C-alpha cells in the first residue's frame, strides 16, 4: 500500500459580532467578515454553508465577494 501525504491548511475566517463568531454565509444580519490573507494561496477553501452539517467548497475571492468580506493578516 502506497503512503499518501496530505497537506492540511487551516484558514481563519472571522466574523465580527457582539455575541461571538458565526458562519460567513447565512447570517441573519450582515456582519463584517475577515478572511485570513493566506487563503489567497490556494484555489478553494471549505467553509460552513450557514446550516449545521453543511459546508461548501469555494474560491476565496468568490467568498469575499458574496459576503462583502475583506482579506486581512489576522494572526499576530
ChimeraX attribute file (.defattr): number of C-alpha atoms within 10 A of each C-alpha:
attribute: neighborCount
match mode: 1-to-1
recipient: residues
	/A:1	3
	/A:2	4
	/A:3	5
	/A:4	5
	/A:5	6
	/A:6	6
	/A:7	4
	/A:8	6
	/A:9	10
	/A:10	10
	/A:11	16
	/A:12	16
	/A:13	22
	/A:14	20
	/A:15	19
	/A:16	15
	/A:17	13
	/A:18	7
	/A:19	6
	/A:20	8
	/A:21	13
	/A:22	17
	/A:23	17
	/A:24	26
	/A:25	18
	/A:26	13
	/A:27	14
	/A:28	7
	/A:29	7
	/A:30	14
	/A:31	18
	/A:32	14
	/A:33	23
	/A:34	21
	/A:35	23
	/A:36	18
	/A:37	17
	/A:38	16
	/A:39	20
	/A:40	15
	/A:41	8
	/A:42	10
	/A:43	11
	/A:44	16
	/A:45	16
	/A:46	13
	/A:47	18
	/A:48	16
	/A:49	16
	/A:50	16
	/A:51	11
	/A:52	8
	/A:53	7
	/A:54	9
	/A:55	14
	/A:56	13
	/A:57	13
	/A:58	14
	/A:59	15
	/A:60	23
	/A:61	16
	/A:62	12
	/A:63	20
	/A:64	17
	/A:65	10
	/A:66	11
	/A:67	17
	/A:68	14
	/A:69	20
	/A:70	16
	/A:71	17
	/A:72	16
	/A:73	11
	/A:74	14
	/A:75	7
	/A:76	3
